[in-house]
């Protein structure tokens, strides 16, 4: 079982992998005390469906390097909203801005603390 700091390091590395694939508007939400779904949400946007699939692939590859496997995957084929559930970290990759704005996950989970991230 990983501790909170180890999980935070993992989500930051997944965010960097997203940034490396030109993901944008990357947000990390700390769900502690807000939800039992996981420890962190990672939310990102892509410019199109192919890019969202590429980002999801990179996330899965990075997670595998870190010893994590995806427990559940949804939306990959369509690529409009891809959800990757790694247990402690749940990643949402949107293939455009419209769907992300429509569902407003950041507003829905506005009680969650934002974890600072700036890609390098």
TADAVEN-V990179 format. One record per pair of residues at least 6 apart in sequence whose C-alpha atoms are under 8 Angstrom apart, sorted by sequence separation. I is the first residue (numbers start at 1). J is the second residue. If there is no record, write none. Layout:
I_J + I_J
This chain:
18_24 + 46_52 + 63_69 + 75_81 + 76_82 + 84_90 + 85_91 + 94_100 + 19_26 + 31_38 + 32_39 + 45_52 + 74_81 + 75_82 + 76_83 + 83_90 + 84_91 + 18_26 + 31_39 + 32_40 + 74_82 + 75_83 + 83_91 + 84_92 + 30_39 + 31_40 + 46_55 + 60_69 + 73_82 + 74_83 + 82_91 + 83_92 + 30_40 + 31_41 + 60_70 + 73_83 + 74_84 + 82_92 + 83_93 + 15_26 + 29_40 + 30_41 + 72_83 + 73_84 + 81_92 + 82_93 + 28_40 + 29_41 + 72_84 + 73_85 + 81_93 + 82_94 + 15_28 + 28_41 + 29_42 + 71_84 + 72_85 + 80_93 + 81_94 + 27_41 + 28_42 + 70_84 + 71_85 + 72_86 + 80_94 + 81_95 + 27_42 + 28_43 + 70_85 + 71_86 + 79_94 + 80_95 + 26_42 + 27_43 + 70_86 + 71_87 + 79_95 + 80_96 + 11_28 + 26_43 + 27_44 + 69_86 + 70_87 + 25_43 + 26_44 + 68_86 + 81_99 + 25_44 + 26_45 + 80_99 + 24_44 + 25_45 + 56_76 + 23_44 + 24_45 + 23_45 + 24_46 + 23_46 + 53_76 + 22_46 + 23_47 + 18_44 + 53_79 + 56_82 + 15_42 + 52_79 + 52_80 + 56_84 + 11_40 + 23_52 + 49_78 + 50_79 + 53_82 + 21_51 + 49_79 + 52_82 + 11_42 + 49_80 + 7_39 + 8_40 + 23_55 + 48_80 + 21_54 + 21_55 + 4_39 + 18_55 + 21_58 + 56_93 + 17_55 + 55_93 + 18_58 + 17_58 + 18_59 + 52_93 + 17_59 + 52_94 + 52_95 + 51_95 + 14_59 + 17_62 + 50_95 + 49_95 + 42_89 + 46_93 + 48_95 + 49_96 + 14_62 + 40_88 + 41_89 + 42_90 + 43_91 + 44_92 + 45_93 + 46_94 + 47_95 + 48_96 + 13_62 + 14_63 + 38_87 + 39_88 + 40_89 + 41_90 + 42_91 + 43_92 + 44_93 + 45_94 + 46_95 + 47_96 + 37_87 + 38_88 + 39_89 + 40_90 + 41_91 + 42_92 + 43_93 + 44_94 + 45_95 + 46_96 + 37_88 + 38_89 + 41_92 + 43_94 + 45_96 + 38_90 + 45_97 + 10_63 + 45_100 + 10_66 + 34_109 + 34_111 + 11_89 + 34_112 + 32_112 + 7_88 + 31_112 + 7_89 + 30_112 + 31_113 + 29_112 + 30_113 + 29_113 + 30_114 + 29_114 + 30_115 + 28_114 + 29_115 + 27_114 + 28_115 + 27_115 + 28_116 + 28_117 + 27_117 + 26_117 + 20_119 + 19_119 + 15_117 + 16_119 + 15_119 + 16_120 + 12_117
